Amino acid sequence: MIFPHIPWRIIFSDKFIATFTLVLFNILFVPIEQGAFSVVKIGFMGICPLIFFAKKPIVTKAFMLGALYWIVCHTLSLVKGEIRFSTLGFLGMHLIMYITYFSFIVKGTFTLDYFTKILKYLILAYGIVLIGQQLCVLVGLRNMPLLNLQNQSFLSITKLPALTLEPSHSARILTFAMLGYLRCLEMAKGHTIIIKDLFDKEHRVVTILFLWCMLLMGSGTAFVGLAALSLYFITRKTAIYIIPMIIGLFFIGHTLEIRQMNRAVALAQAASTGSTEEMFEAEGSGASRFAPVLNAITKTDVTQLETWIGKKSMEKDKYWWTRTDTKIYDQYGLLAYLILLTFVFSCAIHRFFSLESLLFLALLGANLINIYYAWGCLMIMTGVRYFQNNYVEQSVLITDQKKDYED
C-alpha cells in the first residue's frame, strides 16, 4: 500500500496543527486510544508547551485566565492538603492544550469557509461510521476496529458509539458541531438559517446524517441536544409549525417506546419538582450533570468558608459527582468556579443568553471536567466565537467601504 506523502512544512504549519487539535479532541478511536484517558491525547497534550513556544507565543486572555484558574485550583488544593496529578495535572495539560489552540485561532489560522468545512466533515464522518457500525452489528460483527468497534459491552443495533467512547459523548460533540455549523452558515449567508436551507443540495447530506446519528445511536443526551437545537429555528413566524412538529416527534417517540427519549423526559419531569433525589431516581446519568447546578442555585451559603475554597477530601472521593447534595463548585470552591465561568464566557461563548450557554449547561453540566469531549466542544465554540467577533465586523467594514466608494 502506498501512503500519500505529506511534506513536513504542511505538518508543522499552524493550520495543520490547529486542525489536528480540534479533530483529536472531538473523536476517540477506541482500538488505539482504549479509553477516556487516551495515551494519544495525553502524549499530544504533553508536547503542547513546545508547540506553544515554538509558534511565536502570544499572551492571550485564554493564557491569562487559564493560568489564573489553574493557580487558584492548585493553591486551594494545597491548602486542603489534597494534590493529585489525575486532577490538577490533567487540568493543567488540558489548559495548555486549549491555550495553544486558542492562540492559533486568534492569529487567524482558520478562515470561516475552512472552519465550516471541518465541522461539516466531522458530522459526515460520524454519520458514515455509525451506519457502518449498524451494518456490522446487523450481520453479527462486533469487532471491526476500522469502524471503532472493539466488542464493547453495550453494543447493540440501538446503542453504538460512532466516533467516540460511547453514544452520549458522540451526542454532545455532534450537538455542538451542528450548532457551530449553523452559526457559520448564518455568518456566510448573512441571515438566520431556516429548516429549508438545511435541506438544500449543499447541506442535505450533512443534515440527514446528523439526524440519523442523533436519533439512532442510542443516547438520551442526543434527545436533549435535539430539543435545545430546535430552539434555534423557533421564531414568531415558525413557531406555528415547529412547535407542533416537536410535540409530534415527542409523541411518536413515546408511542414507539424509544428508551433514550423516555429517559430524557423522565429527567425533565423529575427536575420540574426541584428534588435532586427524584432526579437521580429517574435518570442517574443526566442527574449527575443537572443536580450540582440546581444545588448551587438553591443551596449556596456564601457565609461558609467551604463554599469559597471547596470541600475537603473531594480529591479522594471517587463518587462525589453522583451524590445528591453535590454542588457544581464543591471540588475547588466558588472562587475558582467563578474564574472558570469567566474563562469560558470570555474565550468560547459569544453571548451569555444564547444557545451556546444552554448547551454548556445541558450537555456539559456548566463545567469543564478532565475529559476529551468537554474540551472538544469548547474548541468548537471558540472557533465560532472568533468569527462572530471578527467576521461580522469585517463584513460591516467592507460594506461601509463599498458605500464610501460608490458615494
C-alpha positions in Angstrom: 0.0 0.0 0.0 1.3 3.4 -1.0 0.7 6.1 1.6 0.4 9.7 0.5 3.5 11.8 1.2 2.7 14.9 3.3 5.5 17.5 3.3 6.9 18.4 6.7 6.2 22.0 6.2 2.5 21.2 6.0 2.6 19.0 9.1 4.2 21.8 11.1 2.0 24.5 9.7 -0.3 26.4 12.1 -3.4 25.3 10.1 -2.5 21.5 10.3 -1.7 21.6 14.0 -4.8 23.6 14.9 -7.0 21.3 12.7 -5.4 18.2 14.2 -6.0 19.5 17.8 -9.7 20.3 17.1 -10.4 16.9 15.5 -8.4 14.9 18.0 -10.5 16.1 20.9 -13.7 15.7 19.1 -13.3 12.0 18.3 -12.0 8.9 20.2 -10.7 5.9 18.2 -11.1 3.1 20.7 -8.7 0.5 19.1 -5.8 2.9 19.6 -6.9 5.1 22.4 -8.6 2.4 24.5 -10.4 4.8 27.0 -11.1 8.3 28.1 -7.5 8.6 29.4 -6.1 8.2 25.9 -2.3 7.8 25.6 -2.5 9.6 22.2 -4.3 12.6 23.7 -2.1 12.7 26.8 1.0 12.5 24.6 -0.2 15.3 22.4 -1.0 17.5 25.4 2.5 16.8 26.7 4.1 18.4 23.7 1.7 21.4 23.5 4.0 23.6 25.6 6.7 23.0 23.0 4.3 23.8 20.2 3.1 26.9 22.0 6.6 28.4 22.5 7.8 27.3 19.0 4.9 29.1 17.3 5.7 32.7 18.3 3.8 32.6 21.6 1.4 35.4 22.3 -0.2 36.3 25.6 -4.0 35.9 25.2 -6.9 36.1 27.5 -7.1 32.3 27.4 -3.5 32.2 28.7 -4.1 34.7 31.5 -7.5 33.3 32.7 -6.4 29.7 32.2 -3.2 30.2 34.2 -5.2 32.1 36.9 -7.7 29.3 37.1 -5.1 26.6 37.5 -3.1 28.6 40.1 -6.2 29.1 42.2 -7.2 25.4 41.9 -3.6 24.3 42.8 -3.4 26.8 45.8 -6.7 25.8 47.2 -5.9 22.1 46.9 -2.5 22.7 48.6 -4.3 24.5 51.4 -6.6 21.5 51.9 -3.6 19.1 51.6 -5.1 17.3 48.6 -3.0 17.2 45.5 -3.4 14.6 42.8 -1.9 14.6 39.3 -5.1 12.9 37.9 -7.0 16.1 38.6 -4.7 19.1 38.8 -2.1 17.6 36.4 -4.6 16.7 33.7 -6.4 20.0 34.2 -3.1 21.8 33.5 -2.5 19.7 30.4 -5.9 20.4 29.0 -5.5 24.1 29.7 -2.2 24.4 27.9 -3.6 22.4 25.0 -6.5 24.8 24.8 -4.3 27.8 25.2 -2.2 26.6 22.3 -5.3 26.1 20.1 -6.7 29.5 21.2 -3.5 31.2 20.1 -3.9 29.7 16.6 -7.5 30.8 16.4 -6.8 34.5 17.4 -3.9 34.6 14.9 -6.5 34.0 12.1 -5.3 30.5 11.2 -8.7 29.4 10.1 -10.9 31.1 7.5 -14.7 30.9 8.0 -15.0 28.6 5.0 -12.3 26.3 6.2 -13.7 26.1 9.8 -17.2 25.4 8.3 -15.7 22.5 6.3 -14.1 21.0 9.4 -17.5 20.9 11.2 -19.2 19.6 8.0 -16.7 16.7 7.5 -16.8 15.9 11.2 -20.5 15.4 11.1 -20.3 13.4 7.9 -17.6 11.2 9.4 -19.8 10.5 12.5 -22.7 9.5 10.2 -20.7 7.3 7.9 -19.0 5.5 10.8 -22.4 5.0 12.6 -24.0 3.5 9.5 -21.0 1.2 9.1 -21.3 0.1 12.7 -25.1 -0.6 12.3 -24.4 -2.8 9.3 -21.7 -4.7 11.2 -23.9 -5.3 14.2 -26.8 -6.4 11.9 -24.6 -9.2 10.4 -23.2 -10.2 13.8 -19.8 -8.4 13.7 -18.9 -6.8 17.0 -15.2 -6.4 16.4 -14.4 -4.2 13.5 -11.5 -1.9 14.6 -11.6 0.3 11.4 -15.1 1.3 12.4 -14.4 1.9 16.0 -15.9 -1.3 17.2 -14.0 -3.4 19.7 -16.6 -5.7 21.2 -17.8 -3.1 23.7 -20.1 -4.5 26.3 -23.1 -2.1 25.5 -23.1 -2.8 21.7 -26.5 -3.3 20.0 -28.2 -2.0 16.9 -29.8 0.7 19.1 -26.7 1.6 21.0 -23.5 2.4 19.2 -20.6 4.8 19.9 -20.0 6.2 16.4 -16.6 8.0 16.7 -16.2 8.3 20.4 -16.1 6.1 23.5 -19.9 5.9 24.0 -23.1 7.3 22.4 -23.6 10.1 25.0 -20.1 11.5 24.1 -20.9 11.5 20.4 -24.3 13.2 21.1 -22.6 16.1 22.9 -19.9 16.6 20.2 -22.5 16.4 17.4 -24.8 18.9 19.0 -22.1 21.5 19.4 -20.7 20.7 15.9 -24.2 21.2 14.4 -24.8 24.4 16.2 -21.3 25.6 15.1 -22.2 24.6 11.5 -25.4 26.6 11.7 -23.6 29.7 13.1 -21.0 29.5 10.4 -23.7 29.3 7.6 -25.5 32.1 9.3 -22.4 34.4 9.1 -21.6 33.3 5.5 -25.2 33.9 4.2 -25.8 37.0 6.3 -29.1 35.7 7.7 -30.6 33.2 10.2 -30.7 29.7 8.8 -34.2 28.1 8.3 -35.0 24.4 8.1 -35.5 24.7 4.4 -31.9 25.8 4.0 -30.6 22.7 5.7 -32.3 20.5 3.1 -30.8 22.4 0.1 -28.5 20.3 -2.1 -25.4 21.7 -0.4 -26.4 20.8 3.1 -28.9 17.9 2.7 -26.5 15.1 3.4 -25.0 16.7 6.5 -28.5 17.3 7.9 -29.7 13.8 7.2 -26.6 12.1 8.7 -26.7 14.4 11.7 -30.4 13.4 12.4 -29.6 9.8 11.7 -26.9 9.8 14.3 -28.9 11.7 17.0 -32.0 9.6 16.6 -30.5 6.1 16.1 -27.2 5.9 18.0 -29.0 5.3 21.3 -28.3 8.2 23.6 -30.8 10.1 25.8 -28.3 13.0 25.7 -29.0 13.2 21.9 -32.6 14.0 22.5 -31.7 16.7 25.0 -29.3 18.1 22.3 -32.0 18.0 19.6 -34.5 19.7 21.9 -32.1 22.5 22.6 -31.1 22.9 18.9 -34.7 23.1 17.9 -34.9 26.4 19.7 -32.6 27.9 17.0 -35.4 27.6 14.5 -38.3 28.9 16.6 -39.4 32.4 15.9 -42.8 34.0 15.9 -43.3 33.1 12.2 -42.0 29.5 12.5 -43.4 28.6 15.9 -46.8 27.7 14.3 -45.3 24.6 12.7 -42.1 23.9 14.5 -43.6 23.5 18.0 -46.3 21.1 16.7 -43.5 19.2 14.9 -41.5 18.8 18.1 -44.6 17.7 20.1 -45.4 15.3 17.3 -41.9 13.8 17.4 -42.3 13.5 21.2 -45.5 11.5 20.9 -44.1 9.3 18.2 -41.0 8.5 20.3 -43.2 7.9 23.3 -45.5 5.6 21.3 -42.6 3.7 19.9 -41.2 3.4 23.4 -37.8 4.8 22.5 -36.0 4.2 25.8 -33.5 7.0 25.4 -36.2 9.6 24.8 -38.2 8.3 27.8 -35.1 8.7 30.0 -34.8 12.4 28.9 -38.5 13.0 29.5 -38.3 11.3 32.9 -35.4 13.5 33.9 -37.2 16.7 32.8 -40.3 15.7 34.8 -38.2 15.0 37.9 -36.2 18.3 37.5 -39.5 20.2 37.5 -40.1 19.1 41.1 -36.8 20.6 42.2 -35.8 17.4 44.0 -32.4 16.1 43.2 -33.3 12.8 44.8 -36.1 12.3 42.3 -33.8 13.3 39.5 -31.3 10.6 40.4 -34.1 8.0 40.7 -35.4 9.0 37.3 -32.2 9.2 35.4 -28.9 9.0 37.3 -26.6 9.9 34.4 -28.4 13.0 33.5 -29.0 14.0 37.1 -25.2 13.9 37.7 -25.0 17.0 35.4 -28.0 18.9 36.4 -28.3 18.3 40.2 -25.0 20.0 41.1 -26.2 23.1 39.2 -29.6 23.0 40.8 -28.0 22.6 44.3 -25.6 25.5 43.6 -28.6 27.8 42.8 -30.8 26.7 45.7 -28.4 25.7 48.5 -25.4 28.0 48.3 -24.4 29.6 51.6 -21.8 32.3 51.0 -21.1 32.7 54.7 -19.4 29.3 54.8 -15.6 29.1 54.1 -16.2 25.7 52.5 -18.3 27.4 49.8 -15.4 29.5 48.6 -12.5 27.0 48.9 -14.2 23.7 48.2 -14.9 20.7 50.3 -12.0 18.8 51.8 -11.5 15.1 50.7 -13.1 15.8 47.4 -9.9 14.5 45.7 -10.2 11.2 47.5 -14.0 10.7 46.9 -14.3 9.0 43.5 -18.1 9.1 43.6 -18.6 12.7 44.7 -20.2 13.6 41.4 -23.1 11.2 41.9 -24.1 12.4 45.3 -27.5 14.1 45.5 -26.2 17.0 47.6 -23.2 17.9 45.4 -22.8 21.4 44.1 -21.1 22.4 40.9 -18.2 24.2 42.7 -17.6 21.7 45.5 -14.2 20.4 44.3 -12.3 23.8 44.1 -14.8 26.2 45.6 -17.0 29.0 44.3 -14.0 31.4 43.8 -12.3 29.0 41.3 -15.7 28.3 39.6 -16.3 32.0 39.0 -12.9 32.2 37.3 -13.8 29.2 35.2 -17.1 30.8 34.1 -15.1 34.0 33.2 -12.7 31.9 31.2 -15.5 30.1 29.3 -17.6 33.2 28.5 -14.5 35.3 27.6 -13.0 32.7 25.3 -15.7 30.5 23.9 -19.2 31.8 24.3 -20.2 35.0 22.4 -23.3 35.9 24.4 -24.5 34.9 27.8 -28.1 34.5 26.8 -27.5 32.1 23.8 -27.9 28.5 22.7 -24.3 28.0 23.4 -24.9 28.8 27.1 -27.8 26.5 27.1 -25.8 23.6 25.7 -22.9 24.4 28.1 -25.4 23.9 30.9 -27.5 21.0 29.5 -24.7 18.9 27.9 -21.6 19.8 29.8 -23.2 20.5 33.2 -21.9 24.1 33.2 -18.4 22.8 34.0 -15.2 21.7 32.3 -14.0 18.3 33.5 -10.9 16.4 32.5 -12.4 14.5 29.6 -11.8 15.0 25.9 -15.3 15.8 24.7 -15.8 18.7 27.1 -12.6 20.4 25.7 -13.5 19.4 22.1 -16.9 21.1 22.5 -15.2 24.2 24.0 -12.8 24.4 21.0 -15.8 24.3 18.6 -17.4 27.2 20.4 -14.1 29.0 20.5 -13.8 28.9 16.7 -17.4 30.1 16.3 -16.9 32.9 18.8 -13.8 34.2 16.9 -15.8 34.5 13.7 -18.8 36.1 15.4 -16.4 38.7 16.9 -14.4 39.3 13.7 -16.2 38.1 10.5 -19.2 40.3 11.1 -17.1 43.3 11.9 -15.0 42.7 8.7 -18.2 42.4 6.6 -19.6 45.6 8.0 -16.2 47.4 7.3 -16.2 46.1 3.7 -19.9 47.2 3.2 -19.0 50.7 4.6 -16.0 50.9 2.3 -18.2 50.0 -0.7 -20.7 52.7 0.2 -17.9 55.3 0.5 -16.6 54.2 -2.9 -20.0 54.4 -4.5 -20.6 57.8 -3.0 
